[in-house]
Amino acid sequence: MNDTNPLLESFALPPFSRIKPEHVEPAIRQLLDDNRRAIDALLTGNEAYTWDNLVQPLEDLDDRLSRAWSPVGHMNSVVNSDELRAAYNACLPLLSEYSTELGHNRKLFEAHKSLAEGPEWAKLDEAQKKIVTDALRDFHLSGVDLPEDKKARFKDIARELSEITSQFEDNLMDATHGWHKRVHDPAQLAGLPDSARSMARERAEQEGVEGWLFTLEFPSYVAVMTYADDRELRRELYEAYVTRASEAGPNGGRWDNTELMNRILALRHEEAQLLGYANYAELSLATKMAKSTRQVLDFLNDLARRSRPMALQDLQELRDYARQQHGADELQAWDIGYYAEKLRQHRFQLSEEEVRQYFPAQKAIDGMFAIVEKLYGISFRRVEGVDTWHPDVHFYEILADDGQVRGQFYLDLYARSKKRGGAWMDDCVTRRKLEGKVQLPVAYLTCNFPPPTKDQPSLLRHDDVTTLFHEFGHGLHHMLTRVDYLSASGIHGVEWDAVELPSQFMENFCWEREGLDLIAGHWQTGAPLPEELYKKMLAAKNFQSGMMMVRQLEFSIFDFRIHGEYDPAQGGRIYDILDEVRREVSVVIPPAFNRFAHSFSHIFAGGYAAGYYSYKWAEVLSADAFALFEETGIFNPETGRKFLENVLERGGSREAMENFVAFRGREPSIDALLRHNGIAA
């Protein structure tokens, strides 16, 4: 089998072009069988346990499995096909079962316990001790203490959750790609910039149809919502977008997530109660910085209380402007982005389209590398001839100042069919030390930016640039780690509500003149971003930041409440709770047909269940961390070195709060976050 199945070969980088759907299930089944045999041998062959005869071999097994599964999961997200999806989904219950077995393995738990309580403990370093301590916690969270009948139920829950959360994501991808709008009449394109027209024209040509084709992929959708003068066109796209994967809208019922969402909440609640927690929100906090559900809700509600007056003011200004300047009496949800862009242009003489001319994608990437070089003394090199999953993908190496390679990454920038929406970083290979040699960390960095057209390169909105920097921050956290053990290397072992610190920290450089001088240059002339345009961008930076803040708080409070207040007798009450949250926090109440929750994959299919608040929580950390750069100089090498050594290189080897205090000299303060958002402290 090994000679024909690339997933069972030993490789430094995945052989993407050779991986076929038929390889997936046989490889995963074989690796899981191999791992089970190895773990049995490990537990019967040892009397006393050490790092070298327990944790190290387990990490070896974990790494081998992850190296095979990572490219499969990644390809399922970026070059999806029916065959690959079927193979991927067939493996989810197998992996879930294996993971639950490990969590329930009493002998394995006792082995870790004996290591923690025995003479070997004193020989372990800080990172090793944290790994063993975290493992003991995770055994309890995996149900190792449960009686056999409850263990069986726990296992069934885990398996079903892995299947239906994946189904949620599949439905959303199908719904996003399952709708388009063909426009024949050029009059309907009024207001749209040339770049959006070209993109729609080329999409129509690709599909072999006349006219212009608009889709629910984000670059296409956001262009219409921001610029199209045709209100009916905006309404049509809005309705299709906000009803994706639901029972409402143009494809209502076709890829409906309703039952899945209720089932996901029910299963999570049952899992939490099996483990002795009152609800899933409590269980979620067992692996986070926040100490209690009350602390999280108080934090979110306090931010909402401070932000909502500003959000109401933002909305009133928008309504007044739309009425006075455009005769628009009543703003609907599909009008907000359109008139906001008009108001931004009116107030600041700032057009998003004008700004885009200065952010060709490659210039932004090269400038981002230059910023990181200044901060951390590392450099970047593009490598040709690496096997990838699509011709658009580029591969890079990160070099230390002595020329040694520290990490590598794939960069997949553009939106396309069969690719999951959004932007993310994921790990391909994790750093660890093996027989004196370091296994290099490798990351996937994925975005969905507008692709280049025949006439011009990919031009990014400033929001796109901050997204790029955000994901690269996650990538640096993964790739610059100095931790030599899999379970605490990079983002592994980092509390979930601290994992956004490096990503949100990086976004700040997109607003600094010294940073923009490196990332911006006109796509035709190379001219730097004009000072006048920069001043307009800064003036507009907190434009409607109150509305944006309450929108994020709406998502965070909704997520935390549906997981914290679930009652089996009443079901999920998903839209009841969302409506309550909106009445308390939001200022823009969407139409009744809006089915936002049906596409909220962060919490129903990603790792953010009862954890979406992490974005705001970590934003406090990141704003306060960046404030030190503001005080010492944004490219101050000493401050950069402190952040590198105390945050990025540390991974999950010690508590996130300890990392922060070691860098900042104190615990975090909310003041910098409020200041950055233009909200009074």
Secondary structure, 3 states (H helix, E strand, C coil): CCCCCHHHCCCCCCCHHHCCHHHHHHHHHHHHHHHHHHHHHHHHCCCCCCHHHHHHHHHHHHHHHHHHHHHHHHHHHHCCCHHHHHHHHHHHHHHHHHHHHHHHCHHHHHHHHHHHHCHHHHHCCHHHHHHHHHHHHHHHHCCCCCCHHHHHHHHHHHHHHHHHHHHHHHHHHHHHHCCEEEECCHHHHCCCCHHHHHHHHHHHHHHCCCCEEEECCHHHHHHHHHHCCCHHHHHHHHHHHHCCCCCCCCCCCCCCCHHHHHHHHHHHHHHHHHCCCCCHHHHHHHHCCCCCHHHHHHHHHHHHHHHHHHHHHHHHHHHHHHHHHHCCCCCCHHHHHHHHHHHHHHHHCCCHHHHHCCCEHHHHHHHHHHHHHHHHCCEEEEECCCCCCCCCCEEEEEECCCCCEEEEEEEEEECCCCCCCCCEEEEEECCEEECCEEECCEEEEEEEECCCCCCCCCECCHHHHHHHHHHHHHHHHHHCCCCCCHHHCCCCCCCHHHCCHHHHHHHHHHCCHHHHHHHCCCCCCCCCCCHHHHHHHHHHCCCCHHHHHHHHHHHHHHHHHHHHCCECCCECCHHHHHHHHHHHHCCCCCCCCCCHHHHCHHHHCCCCCCCCCHHHHHHHHHHHHHHHHHHHCCCCHHHHHHHHHHHHCCCCCCCHHHHHHHHHCCCCCCHHHHHHCCCCC
